[in-house]
């Protein structure tokens, strides 16, 4: 498991019952904890492409700025899948939470970044399959 967490899907009630009985007795590493939740409680992510103007000095700092300047964007859980330098900017393929997808839609997929407009677009299943 990484710091952001992992999950395990149980195939039947017996497996779920066994896992539920074992989780409280497990010790992973210092500072970690385990919790049993239903799959509906897990966040869902959508793949998007984002284009950032200029040089992307530090992805995390840029994400913090987007979070601070745009209500509804929770960038702390965004995942970077691909990173490509382009002549006038940086292209990222991201996994973002559904709440942020909704917020981006309200912003016309162009949130304010204080360094120019960042342009987002949602990847459809068709585009993802053609990689």
N, CA, C and O atoms as CSV, one atom per row, in Angstrom:
chain,resi,resn,atom,element,x,y,z
A,1,UNK,N,N,0.836,-1.187,0.000
A,1,UNK,CA,C,0.000,0.000,0.000
A,1,UNK,C,C,0.876,1.244,0.000
A,1,UNK,O,O,1.925,1.266,0.644
A,2,UNK,N,N,0.459,2.268,-0.710
A,2,UNK,CA,C,1.190,3.519,-0.662
A,2,UNK,C,C,0.520,4.474,0.320
A,2,UNK,O,O,-0.473,4.124,0.958
A,3,UNK,N,N,1.059,5.657,0.435
A,3,UNK,CA,C,0.564,6.613,1.401
A,3,UNK,C,C,-0.882,7.009,1.114
A,3,UNK,O,O,-1.632,7.309,2.043
A,4,UNK,N,N,-1.280,7.015,-0.144
A,4,UNK,CA,C,-2.634,7.384,-0.498
A,4,UNK,C,C,-3.606,6.223,-0.317
A,4,UNK,O,O,-4.819,6.431,-0.344
A,5,UNK,N,N,-3.103,5.021,-0.137
A,5,UNK,CA,C,-3.952,3.884,0.146
A,5,UNK,C,C,-4.099,2.918,-1.011
A,5,UNK,O,O,-3.761,3.227,-2.154
A,6,UNK,N,N,-4.599,1.768,-0.694
A,6,UNK,CA,C,-4.909,0.734,-1.658
A,6,UNK,C,C,-6.221,0.121,-1.244
A,6,UNK,O,O,-6.770,0.453,-0.193
A,7,UNK,N,N,-6.722,-0.765,-2.063
A,7,UNK,CA,C,-7.962,-1.420,-1.703
A,7,UNK,C,C,-7.940,-2.871,-2.122
A,7,UNK,O,O,-7.165,-3.285,-2.984
A,8,UNK,N,N,-8.816,-3.635,-1.486
A,8,UNK,CA,C,-8.954,-5.056,-1.784
A,8,UNK,C,C,-10.445,-5.314,-1.983
A,8,UNK,O,O,-11.260,-4.882,-1.168
A,9,UNK,N,N,-10.803,-6.004,-3.043
A,9,UNK,CA,C,-12.193,-6.322,-3.325
A,9,UNK,C,C,-12.429,-7.786,-2.962
A,9,UNK,O,O,-11.693,-8.671,-3.400
A,10,UNK,N,N,-13.455,-8.029,-2.161
A,10,UNK,CA,C,-13.794,-9.399,-1.752
A,10,UNK,C,C,-14.820,-9.977,-2.709
A,10,UNK,O,O,-15.756,-9.287,-3.114
A,11,UNK,N,N,-14.647,-11.237,-3.072
A,11,UNK,CA,C,-15.522,-11.892,-4.036
A,11,UNK,C,C,-16.831,-12.403,-3.432
A,11,UNK,O,O,-17.813,-12.588,-4.151
A,12,UNK,N,N,-16.851,-12.634,-2.117
A,12,UNK,CA,C,-18.071,-13.158,-1.501
A,12,UNK,C,C,-18.134,-12.721,-0.040
A,12,UNK,O,O,-17.201,-12.107,0.478
A,13,UNK,N,N,-19.262,-13.050,0.621
A,13,UNK,CA,C,-19.483,-12.629,2.010
A,13,UNK,C,C,-18.521,-13.323,2.973
A,13,UNK,O,O,-18.121,-12.740,3.981
A,14,UNK,N,N,-18.151,-14.563,2.666
A,14,UNK,CA,C,-17.229,-15.289,3.548
A,14,UNK,C,C,-15.853,-14.616,3.565
A,14,UNK,O,O,-15.243,-14.445,4.620
A,15,UNK,N,N,-15.384,-14.242,2.383
A,15,UNK,CA,C,-14.089,-13.566,2.296
A,15,UNK,C,C,-14.144,-12.212,2.997
A,15,UNK,O,O,-13.209,-11.835,3.703
A,16,UNK,N,N,-15.230,-11.490,2.803
A,16,UNK,CA,C,-15.396,-10.193,3.461
A,16,UNK,C,C,-15.405,-10.369,4.980
A,16,UNK,O,O,-14.777,-9.593,5.700
A,17,UNK,N,N,-16.112,-11.382,5.462
A,17,UNK,CA,C,-16.158,-11.645,6.900
A,17,UNK,C,C,-14.783,-11.974,7.460
A,17,UNK,O,O,-14.403,-11.485,8.524
A,18,UNK,N,N,-14.034,-12.814,6.731
A,18,UNK,CA,C,-12.684,-13.168,7.170
A,18,UNK,C,C,-11.805,-11.924,7.233
A,18,UNK,O,O,-11.099,-11.702,8.217
A,19,UNK,N,N,-11.853,-11.103,6.162
A,19,UNK,CA,C,-11.036,-9.898,6.129
A,19,UNK,C,C,-11.423,-8.939,7.250
A,19,UNK,O,O,-10.554,-8.353,7.896
A,20,UNK,N,N,-12.724,-8.777,7.482
A,20,UNK,CA,C,-13.190,-7.885,8.549
A,20,UNK,C,C,-12.683,-8.340,9.914
A,20,UNK,O,O,-12.407,-7.508,10.779
A,21,UNK,N,N,-12.558,-9.642,10.115
A,21,UNK,CA,C,-12.063,-10.146,11.404
A,21,UNK,C,C,-10.549,-9.980,11.541
A,21,UNK,O,O,-10.036,-9.880,12.655
A,22,UNK,N,N,-9.829,-9.950,10.409
A,22,UNK,CA,C,-8.366,-9.852,10.436
A,22,UNK,C,C,-7.846,-8.417,10.492
A,22,UNK,O,O,-6.804,-8.166,11.096
A,23,UNK,N,N,-8.549,-7.478,9.875
A,23,UNK,CA,C,-8.056,-6.098,9.784
A,23,UNK,C,C,-7.682,-5.522,11.153
A,23,UNK,O,O,-6.613,-4.924,11.272
A,24,UNK,N,N,-8.511,-5.673,12.186
A,24,UNK,CA,C,-8.129,-5.090,13.488
A,24,UNK,C,C,-6.864,-5.687,14.098
A,24,UNK,O,O,-6.238,-5.052,14.948
A,25,UNK,N,N,-6.475,-6.892,13.684
A,25,UNK,CA,C,-5.305,-7.543,14.266
A,25,UNK,C,C,-4.027,-7.300,13.469
A,25,UNK,O,O,-2.943,-7.681,13.911
A,26,UNK,N,N,-4.143,-6.668,12.296
A,26,UNK,CA,C,-2.990,-6.455,11.431
A,26,UNK,C,C,-2.208,-5.211,11.825
A,26,UNK,O,O,-2.784,-4.196,12.215
A,27,UNK,N,N,-0.902,-5.305,11.718
A,27,UNK,CA,C,-0.028,-4.171,11.926
A,27,UNK,C,C,0.826,-4.020,10.678
A,27,UNK,O,O,1.530,-4.948,10.280
A,28,UNK,N,N,0.759,-2.864,10.076
A,28,UNK,CA,C,1.530,-2.645,8.844
A,28,UNK,C,C,2.870,-2.008,9.204
A,28,UNK,O,O,3.823,-2.736,9.481
A,29,UNK,N,N,2.982,-0.710,9.211
A,29,UNK,CA,C,4.209,-0.020,9.562
A,29,UNK,C,C,3.836,1.216,10.358
A,29,UNK,O,O,2.681,1.641,10.344
A,30,UNK,N,N,4.787,1.783,11.036
A,30,UNK,CA,C,4.553,2.923,11.906
A,30,UNK,C,C,3.880,4.056,11.140
A,30,UNK,O,O,4.317,4.445,10.057
A,31,UNK,N,N,2.814,4.572,11.727
A,31,UNK,CA,C,2.096,5.680,11.114
A,31,UNK,C,C,1.010,5.255,10.140
A,31,UNK,O,O,0.270,6.103,9.641
A,32,UNK,N,N,0.896,3.952,9.857
A,32,UNK,CA,C,-0.131,3.493,8.929
A,32,UNK,C,C,-1.315,2.934,9.702
A,32,UNK,O,O,-1.209,2.624,10.889
A,33,UNK,N,N,-2.430,2.810,9.021
A,33,UNK,CA,C,-3.608,2.212,9.624
A,33,UNK,C,C,-4.434,1.554,8.534
A,33,UNK,O,O,-4.343,1.927,7.364
A,34,UNK,N,N,-5.224,0.590,8.913
A,34,UNK,CA,C,-6.080,-0.132,7.980
A,34,UNK,C,C,-7.531,0.088,8.377
A,34,UNK,O,O,-7.860,0.199,9.558
A,35,UNK,N,N,-8.391,0.148,7.370
A,35,UNK,CA,C,-9.802,0.377,7.628
A,35,UNK,C,C,-10.611,-0.383,6.586
A,35,UNK,O,O,-10.257,-0.389,5.407
A,36,UNK,N,N,-11.681,-1.015,7.008
A,36,UNK,CA,C,-12.569,-1.743,6.109
A,36,UNK,C,C,-13.725,-0.821,5.736
A,36,UNK,O,O,-14.434,-0.326,6.612
A,37,UNK,N,N,-13.917,-0.589,4.427
A,37,UNK,CA,C,-15.020,0.252,3.952
A,37,UNK,C,C,-15.700,-0.439,2.780
A,37,UNK,O,O,-15.122,-1.324,2.149
A,38,UNK,N,N,-16.929,-0.033,2.493
A,38,UNK,CA,C,-17.613,-0.559,1.317
A,38,UNK,C,C,-17.047,0.146,0.089
A,38,UNK,O,O,-16.579,1.281,0.188
A,39,UNK,N,N,-17.084,-0.504,-1.048
A,39,UNK,CA,C,-16.466,0.018,-2.257
A,39,UNK,C,C,-17.067,1.372,-2.667
A,39,UNK,O,O,-16.371,2.197,-3.259
A,40,UNK,N,N,-18.340,1.607,-2.361
A,40,UNK,CA,C,-18.966,2.884,-2.704
A,40,UNK,C,C,-18.345,4.058,-1.951
A,40,UNK,O,O,-18.480,5.206,-2.376
A,41,UNK,N,N,-17.662,3.782,-0.831
A,41,UNK,CA,C,-17.030,4.847,-0.048
A,41,UNK,C,C,-15.686,5.270,-0.637
A,41,UNK,O,O,-15.139,6.299,-0.239
A,42,UNK,N,N,-15.148,4.499,-1.570
A,42,UNK,CA,C,-13.867,4.837,-2.180
A,42,UNK,C,C,-14.052,5.917,-3.234
A,42,UNK,O,O,-15.049,5.912,-3.957
A,43,UNK,N,N,-13.102,6.845,-3.331
A,43,UNK,CA,C,-13.227,7.874,-4.365
A,43,UNK,C,C,-13.065,7.274,-5.752
A,43,UNK,O,O,-12.336,6.300,-5.936
A,44,UNK,N,N,-13.746,7.860,-6.721
A,44,UNK,CA,C,-13.582,7.428,-8.100
A,44,UNK,C,C,-12.844,8.522,-8.854
A,44,UNK,O,O,-13.009,9.707,-8.566
A,45,UNK,N,N,-12.042,8.124,-9.805
A,45,UNK,CA,C,-11.215,9.059,-10.562
A,45,UNK,C,C,-11.566,8.998,-12.036
A,45,UNK,O,O,-11.942,7.950,-12.561
A,46,UNK,N,N,-11.437,10.136,-12.689
A,46,UNK,CA,C,-11.625,10.227,-14.137
A,46,UNK,C,C,-10.304,10.685,-14.737
A,46,UNK,O,O,-9.568,11.453,-14.119
A,47,UNK,N,N,-10.007,10.211,-15.944
A,47,UNK,CA,C,-8.784,10.632,-16.635
A,47,UNK,C,C,-9.051,11.908,-17.404
A,47,UNK,O,O,-10.030,12.018,-18.142
A,48,UNK,N,N,-8.161,12.870,-17.215
A,48,UNK,CA,C,-8.241,14.134,-17.947
A,48,UNK,C,C,-6.866,14.472,-18.503
A,48,UNK,O,O,-5.847,13.982,-18.015
A,49,UNK,N,N,-6.852,15.308,-19.521
A,49,UNK,CA,C,-5.618,15.864,-20.055
A,49,UNK,C,C,-5.605,17.325,-19.640
A,49,UNK,O,O,-6.615,18.019,-19.758
A,50,UNK,N,N,-4.469,17.788,-19.158
A,50,UNK,CA,C,-4.334,19.194,-18.765
A,50,UNK,C,C,-3.114,19.786,-19.453
A,50,UNK,O,O,-2.058,19.158,-19.526
A,51,UNK,N,N,-3.276,20.998,-19.955
A,51,UNK,CA,C,-2.167,21.708,-20.574
A,51,UNK,C,C,-1.886,22.945,-19.739
A,51,UNK,O,O,-2.767,23.778,-19.530
A,52,UNK,N,N,-0.635,23.060,-19.257
A,52,UNK,CA,C,-0.207,24.176,-18.431
A,52,UNK,C,C,0.720,25.066,-19.254
A,52,UNK,O,O,1.686,24.567,-19.831
A,53,UNK,N,N,0.452,26.377,-19.323
A,53,UNK,CA,C,1.330,27.270,-20.090
A,53,UNK,C,C,2.688,27.430,-19.413
A,53,UNK,O,O,2.787,27.354,-18.188
A,54,UNK,N,N,3.722,27.647,-20.198
A,54,UNK,CA,C,5.063,27.871,-19.653
A,54,UNK,C,C,5.652,26.610,-19.070
A,54,UNK,O,O,5.208,25.500,-19.362
A,55,UNK,N,N,6.663,26.799,-18.240
A,55,UNK,CA,C,7.332,25.667,-17.590
A,55,UNK,C,C,6.566,25.259,-16.343
A,55,UNK,O,O,6.060,26.105,-15.605
A,56,UNK,N,N,6.488,23.991,-16.123
A,56,UNK,CA,C,5.829,23.473,-14.936
A,56,UNK,C,C,6.900,23.251,-13.879
A,56,UNK,O,O,7.539,22.199,-13.840
A,57,UNK,N,N,7.096,24.274,-13.003
A,57,UNK,CA,C,8.206,24.215,-12.057
A,57,UNK,C,C,8.085,23.066,-11.080
A,57,UNK,O,O,9.065,22.369,-10.817
A,58,UNK,N,N,6.917,22.864,-10.549
A,58,UNK,CA,C,6.709,21.815,-9.562
A,58,UNK,C,C,5.224,21.471,-9.575
A,58,UNK,O,O,4.395,22.294,-9.188
A,59,UNK,N,N,4.889,20.284,-10.010
A,59,UNK,CA,C,3.494,19.889,-10.156
A,59,UNK,C,C,2.706,20.119,-8.873
A,59,UNK,O,O,1.607,20.672,-8.917
A,60,UNK,N,N,3.243,19.709,-7.742
A,60,UNK,CA,C,2.514,19.837,-6.479
A,60,UNK,C,C,2.222,21.298,-6.142
A,60,UNK,O,O,1.127,21.621,-5.682
A,61,UNK,N,N,3.187,22.177,-6.367
A,61,UNK,CA,C,2.980,23.608,-6.096
A,61,UNK,C,C,1.918,24.193,-7.038
A,61,UNK,O,O,1.092,25.005,-6.620
A,62,UNK,N,N,1.945,23.780,-8.299
A,62,UNK,CA,C,0.949,24.229,-9.273
A,62,UNK,C,C,-0.442,23.740,-8.854
A,62,UNK,O,O,-1.413,24.494,-8.921
A,63,UNK,N,N,-0.536,22.482,-8.423
A,63,UNK,CA,C,-1.816,21.944,-7.978
A,63,UNK,C,C,-2.335,22.692,-6.755
A,63,UNK,O,O,-3.533,22.963,-6.664
A,64,UNK,N,N,-1.451,23.032,-5.811
A,64,UNK,CA,C,-1.860,23.795,-4.635
A,64,UNK,C,C,-2.423,25.150,-5.040
A,64,UNK,O,O,-3.406,25.615,-4.463
A,65,UNK,N,N,-1.812,25.775,-6.016
A,65,UNK,CA,C,-2.281,27.069,-6.512
A,65,UNK,C,C,-3.676,26.920,-7.134
A,65,UNK,O,O,-4.560,27.739,-6.884
A,66,UNK,N,N,-3.866,25.876,-7.943
A,66,UNK,CA,C,-5.184,25.639,-8.538
A,66,UNK,C,C,-6.244,25.420,-7.460
A,66,UNK,O,O,-7.360,25.929,-7.569
A,67,UNK,N,N,-5.898,24.670,-6.429
A,67,UNK,CA,C,-6.822,24.410,-5.315
A,67,UNK,C,C,-7.193,25.715,-4.609
A,67,UNK,O,O,-8.361,25.961,-4.308
A,68,UNK,N,N,-6.195,26.535,-4.353
A,68,UNK,CA,C,-6.398,27.789,-3.627
A,68,UNK,C,C,-7.241,28.788,-4.431
A,68,UNK,O,O,-8.047,29.517,-3.852
A,69,UNK,N,N,-7.065,28.827,-5.743
A,69,UNK,CA,C,-7.708,29.848,-6.572
A,69,UNK,C,C,-9.042,29.410,-7.190
A,69,UNK,O,O,-9.756,30.239,-7.755
A,70,UNK,N,N,-9.380,28.139,-7.092
A,70,UNK,CA,C,-10.586,27.617,-7.749
A,70,UNK,C,C,-11.387,26.749,-6.791
A,70,UNK,O,O,-10.994,25.625,-6.478
A,71,UNK,N,N,-12.510,27.279,-6.331
A,71,UNK,CA,C,-13.354,26.549,-5.397
A,71,UNK,C,C,-13.836,25.245,-6.027
A,71,UNK,O,O,-14.296,25.230,-7.169
A,72,UNK,N,N,-13.727,24.163,-5.278
A,72,UNK,CA,C,-14.210,22.862,-5.735
A,72,UNK,C,C,-13.130,21.937,-6.276
A,72,UNK,O,O,-13.399,20.760,-6.514
A,73,UNK,N,N,-11.909,22.443,-6.477
A,73,UNK,CA,C,-10.824,21.587,-6.961
A,73,UNK,C,C,-10.033,21.070,-5.766
A,73,UNK,O,O,-9.375,21.844,-5.071
A,74,UNK,N,N,-10.096,19.771,-5.530
A,74,UNK,CA,C,-9.322,19.149,-4.447
A,74,UNK,C,C,-8.131,18.446,-5.073
A,74,UNK,O,O,-8.157,17.236,-5.299
A,75,UNK,N,N,-7.092,19.209,-5.350
A,75,UNK,CA,C,-5.929,18.694,-6.073
A,75,UNK,C,C,-5.045,17.786,-5.237
A,75,UNK,O,O,-4.123,17.170,-5.771
A,76,UNK,N,N,-5.301,17.689,-3.944
A,76,UNK,CA,C,-4.442,16.864,-3.084
A,76,UNK,C,C,-4.531,15.378,-3.430
A,76,UNK,O,O,-3.643,14.605,-3.068
A,77,UNK,N,N,-5.585,14.976,-4.120
A,77,UNK,CA,C,-5.749,13.565,-4.472
A,77,UNK,C,C,-5.545,13.292,-5.958
A,77,UNK,O,O,-5.751,12.166,-6.412
A,78,UNK,N,N,-5.147,14.290,-6.708
A,78,UNK,CA,C,-4.929,14.090,-8.135
A,78,UNK,C,C,-3.706,13.212,-8.350
A,78,UNK,O,O,-2.743,13.274,-7.585
A,79,UNK,N,N,-3.750,12.399,-9.389
A,79,UNK,CA,C,-2.651,11.498,-9.717
A,79,UNK,C,C,-2.128,11.843,-11.111
A,79,UNK,O,O,-2.908,12.018,-12.046
A,80,UNK,N,N,-0.809,11.939,-11.243
A,80,UNK,CA,C,-0.199,12.213,-12.542
A,80,UNK,C,C,0.152,10.884,-13.190
A,80,UNK,O,O,0.934,10.109,-12.640
A,81,UNK,N,N,-0.429,10.614,-14.370
A,81,UNK,CA,C,-0.150,9.381,-15.100
A,81,UNK,C,C,0.900,9.588,-16.192
A,81,UNK,O,O,1.724,8.706,-16.437
A,82,UNK,N,N,0.873,10.749,-16.847
A,82,UNK,CA,C,1.844,11.052,-17.897
A,82,UNK,C,C,2.242,12.517,-17.813
A,82,UNK,O,O,1.458,13.361,-17.380
A,83,UNK,N,N,3.465,12.808,-18.232
A,83,UNK,CA,C,4.016,14.158,-18.182
A,83,UNK,C,C,4.821,14.382,-19.453
A,83,UNK,O,O,5.776,13.649,-19.711
A,84,UNK,N,N,4.456,15.386,-20.258
A,84,UNK,CA,C,5.170,15.618,-21.502
A,84,UNK,C,C,5.437,17.114,-21.695
A,84,UNK,O,O,4.511,17.924,-21.727
A,85,UNK,N,N,6.723,17.463,-21.822
A,85,UNK,CA,C,7.109,18.846,-22.099
A,85,UNK,C,C,6.768,19.168,-23.547
A,85,UNK,O,O,7.069,18.382,-24.445
A,86,UNK,N,N,6.146,20.312,-23.780
A,86,UNK,CA,C,5.824,20.781,-25.123
A,86,UNK,C,C,6.444,22.154,-25.318
A,86,UNK,O,O,6.872,22.769,-24.341
A,87,UNK,N,N,6.509,22.659,-26.554
A,87,UNK,CA,C,7.189,23.938,-26.808
A,87,UNK,C,C,6.720,25.107,-25.929
A,87,UNK,O,O,7.548,25.884,-25.454
A,88,UNK,N,N,5.426,25.241,-25.711
A,88,UNK,CA,C,4.919,26.384,-24.944
A,88,UNK,C,C,4.305,26.008,-23.607
A,88,UNK,O,O,3.642,26.831,-22.977
A,89,UNK,N,N,4.517,24.782,-23.168
A,89,UNK,CA,C,3.908,24.369,-21.917
A,89,UNK,C,C,4.148,22.913,-21.604
A,89,UNK,O,O,5.049,22.277,-22.151
A,90,UNK,N,N,3.324,22.399,-20.715
A,90,UNK,CA,C,3.448,21.017,-20.254
A,90,UNK,C,C,2.079,20.350,-20.360
A,90,UNK,O,O,1.065,20.928,-19.969
A,91,UNK,N,N,2.059,19.140,-20.888
A,91,UNK,CA,C,0.834,18.349,-21.019
A,91,UNK,C,C,0.879,17.230,-19.987
A,91,UNK,O,O,1.853,16.479,-19.924
A,92,UNK,N,N,-0.178,17.116,-19.174
A,92,UNK,CA,C,-0.282,16.062,-18.170
A,92,UNK,C,C,-1.530,15.245,-18.415
A,92,UNK,O,O,-2.574,15.787,-18.780
A,93,UNK,N,N,-1.427,13.941,-18.215
A,93,UNK,CA,C,-2.607,13.095,-18.133
A,93,UNK,C,C,-2.776,12.809,-16.650
A,93,UNK,O,O,-1.867,12.303,-15.993
A,94,UNK,N,N,-3.958,13.142,-16.130
A,94,UNK,CA,C,-4.217,13.075,-14.698
A,94,UNK,C,C,-5.407,12.176,-14.387
A,94,UNK,O,O,-6.295,11.987,-15.218
A,95,UNK,N,N,-5.410,11.635,-13.194
A,95,UNK,CA,C,-6.591,11.008,-12.619
A,95,UNK,C,C,-7.086,11.967,-11.557
A,95,UNK,O,O,-6.368,12.267,-10.603
A,96,UNK,N,N,-8.324,12.457,-11.717
A,96,UNK,CA,C,-8.848,13.413,-10.734
A,96,UNK,C,C,-10.198,12.930,-10.208
A,96,UNK,O,O,-10.913,12.187,-10.880
A,97,UNK,N,N,-10.527,13.364,-9.005
A,97,UNK,CA,C,-11.768,12.953,-8.347
A,97,UNK,C,C,-12.978,13.529,-9.068
A,97,UNK,O,O,-12.879,14.549,-9.751
A,98,UNK,N,N,-14.120,12.868,-8.910
A,98,UNK,CA,C,-15.331,13.277,-9.624
A,98,UNK,C,C,-15.836,14.646,-9.190
A,98,UNK,O,O,-16.453,15.350,-9.990
A,99,UNK,N,N,-15.590,15.041,-7.945
A,99,UNK,CA,C,-15.995,16.374,-7.492
A,99,UNK,C,C,-15.227,17.445,-8.260
A,99,UNK,O,O,-15.802,18.461,-8.652
A,100,UNK,N,N,-13.936,17.223,-8.476
A,100,UNK,CA,C,-13.133,18.168,-9.252
A,100,UNK,C,C,-13.576,18.196,-10.710
A,100,UNK,O,O,-13.563,19.254,-11.339
A,101,UNK,N,N,-13.970,17.041,-11.256
A,101,UNK,CA,C,-14.470,16.993,-12.638
A,101,UNK,C,C,-15.704,17.885,-12.757
A,101,UNK,O,O,-15.827,18.658,-13.707
A,102,UNK,N,N,-16.613,17.775,-11.796
A,102,UNK,CA,C,-17.823,18.605,-11.801
A,102,UNK,C,C,-17.462,20.081,-11.714
A,102,UNK,O,O,-18.017,20.902,-12.444
A,103,UNK,N,N,-16.526,20.423,-10.819
A,103,UNK,CA,C,-16.103,21.823,-10.664
A,103,UNK,C,C,-15.460,22.343,-11.950
A,103,UNK,O,O,-15.732,23.469,-12.367
A,104,UNK,N,N,-14.611,21.530,-12.578
A,104,UNK,CA,C,-13.984,21.942,-13.838
A,104,UNK,C,C,-15.031,22.185,-14.924
A,104,UNK,O,O,-14.901,23.118,-15.717
A,105,UNK,N,N,-16.055,21.357,-14.960
A,105,UNK,CA,C,-17.140,21.542,-15.920
A,105,UNK,C,C,-17.825,22.889,-15.734
A,105,UNK,O,O,-18.150,23.566,-16.709
A,106,UNK,N,N,-18.044,23.280,-14.465
A,106,UNK,CA,C,-18.652,24.592,-14.183
A,106,UNK,C,C,-17.741,25.737,-14.623
A,106,UNK,O,O,-18.219,26.831,-14.922
A,107,UNK,N,N,-16.433,25.487,-14.662
A,107,UNK,CA,C,-15.458,26.515,-15.055
A,107,UNK,C,C,-15.174,26.490,-16.554
A,107,UNK,O,O,-14.286,27.196,-17.032
A,108,UNK,N,N,-15.917,25.690,-17.285
A,108,UNK,CA,C,-15.661,25.564,-18.715
A,108,UNK,C,C,-14.337,24.875,-19.008
A,108,UNK,O,O,-13.750,25.073,-20.073
A,109,UNK,N,N,-13.863,24.063,-18.060
A,109,UNK,CA,C,-12.618,23.302,-18.178
A,109,UNK,C,C,-11.379,24.200,-18.258
A,109,UNK,O,O,-10.325,23.769,-18.726
A,110,UNK,N,N,-11.515,25.460,-17.794
A,110,UNK,CA,C,-10.389,26.390,-17.825
A,110,UNK,C,C,-10.294,27.141,-16.493
A,110,UNK,O,O,-10.703,28.299,-16.405
A,111,UNK,N,N,-9.759,26.488,-15.460
A,111,UNK,CA,C,-9.636,27.153,-14.156
A,111,UNK,C,C,-8.541,28.223,-14.188
A,111,UNK,O,O,-7.667,28.216,-15.056
A,112,UNK,N,N,-8.612,29.132,-13.230
A,112,UNK,CA,C,-7.602,30.178,-13.122
A,112,UNK,C,C,-6.386,29.631,-12.389
A,112,UNK,O,O,-6.530,28.907,-11.404
A,113,UNK,N,N,-5.185,29.972,-12.863
A,113,UNK,CA,C,-3.972,29.441,-12.246
A,113,UNK,C,C,-3.001,30.525,-11.787
A,113,UNK,O,O,-1.992,30.197,-11.162
A,114,UNK,N,N,-3.256,31.767,-12.061
A,114,UNK,CA,C,-2.404,32.930,-11.778
A,114,UNK,C,C,-1.191,33.003,-12.698
A,114,UNK,O,O,-0.430,33.968,-12.628
A,115,UNK,N,N,-0.994,32.022,-13.546
A,115,UNK,CA,C,0.101,32.025,-14.521
A,115,UNK,C,C,-0.439,31.784,-15.920
A,115,UNK,O,O,0.262,31.248,-16.778
A,116,UNK,N,N,-1.677,32.177,-16.147
A,116,UNK,CA,C,-2.327,31.906,-17.418
A,116,UNK,C,C,-3.345,30.807,-17.241
A,116,UNK,O,O,-3.351,30.110,-16.226
A,117,UNK,N,N,-4.197,30.651,-18.220
A,117,UNK,CA,C,-5.248,29.633,-18.129
A,117,UNK,C,C,-4.721,28.235,-18.389
A,117,UNK,O,O,-4.020,27.982,-19.368
A,118,UNK,N,N,-5.073,27.350,-17.500
A,118,UNK,CA,C,-4.793,25.933,-17.674
A,118,UNK,C,C,-5.989,25.362,-18.436
A,118,UNK,O,O,-7.131,25.708,-18.134
A,119,UNK,N,N,-5.748,24.509,-19.400
A,119,UNK,CA,C,-6.831,23.943,-20.204
A,119,UNK,C,C,-6.939,22.449,-19.899
A,119,UNK,O,O,-5.973,21.700,-20.046
A,120,UNK,N,N,-8.119,22.036,-19.477
A,120,UNK,CA,C,-8.394,20.634,-19.164
A,120,UNK,C,C,-9.373,20.073,-20.179
A,120,UNK,O,O,-10.192,20.807,-20.732
A,121,UNK,N,N,-9.290,18.782,-20.420
A,121,UNK,CA,C,-10.321,18.090,-21.193
A,121,UNK,C,C,-10.426,16.663,-20.673
A,121,UNK,O,O,-9.432,16.032,-20.313
A,122,UNK,N,N,-11.652,16.182,-20.645
A,122,UNK,CA,C,-11.936,14.841,-20.154
A,122,UNK,C,C,-11.603,13.828,-21.229
A,122,UNK,O,O,-12.000,13.990,-22.383
A,123,UNK,N,N,-10.871,12.775,-20.859
A,123,UNK,CA,C,-10.578,11.692,-21.803
A,123,UNK,C,C,-11.754,10.730,-21.818
A,123,UNK,O,O,-12.189,10.271,-20.761
A,124,UNK,N,N,-12.263,10.426,-22.969
A,124,UNK,CA,C,-13.353,9.458,-23.075
A,124,UNK,C,C,-12.760,8.060,-23.076
A,124,UNK,O,O,-11.558,7.894,-23.281
A,125,UNK,N,N,-13.578,7.075,-22.851
A,125,UNK,CA,C,-13.123,5.681,-22.882
A,125,UNK,C,C,-12.548,5.356,-24.255
A,125,UNK,O,O,-11.607,4.569,-24.363
A,126,UNK,N,N,-13.106,5.954,-25.303
A,126,UNK,CA,C,-12.610,5.723,-26.660
A,126,UNK,C,C,-11.171,6.223,-26.814
A,126,UNK,O,O,-10.335,5.531,-27.395
A,127,UNK,N,N,-10.879,7.419,-26.297
A,127,UNK,CA,C,-9.530,7.959,-26.379
A,127,UNK,C,C,-8.542,7.141,-25.541
A,127,UNK,O,O,-7.408,6.906,-25.956
A,128,UNK,N,N,-8.990,6.711,-24.356
A,128,UNK,CA,C,-8.102,5.943,-23.475
A,128,UNK,C,C,-7.726,4.617,-24.113
A,128,UNK,O,O,-6.604,4.146,-23.927
A,129,UNK,N,N,-8.620,4.013,-24.848
A,129,UNK,CA,C,-8.335,2.733,-25.468
A,129,UNK,C,C,-7.402,2.845,-26.661
A,129,UNK,O,O,-6.816,1.843,-27.072
A,130,UNK,N,N,-7.246,4.040,-27.230
A,130,UNK,CA,C,-6.414,4.247,-28.404
A,130,UNK,C,C,-5.012,4.726,-28.083
A,130,UNK,O,O,-4.320,5.219,-28.974
A,131,UNK,N,N,-4.584,4.603,-26.877
A,131,UNK,CA,C,-3.241,5.064,-26.499
A,131,UNK,C,C,-2.192,4.200,-27.117
A,131,UNK,O,O,-1.001,4.433,-26.912
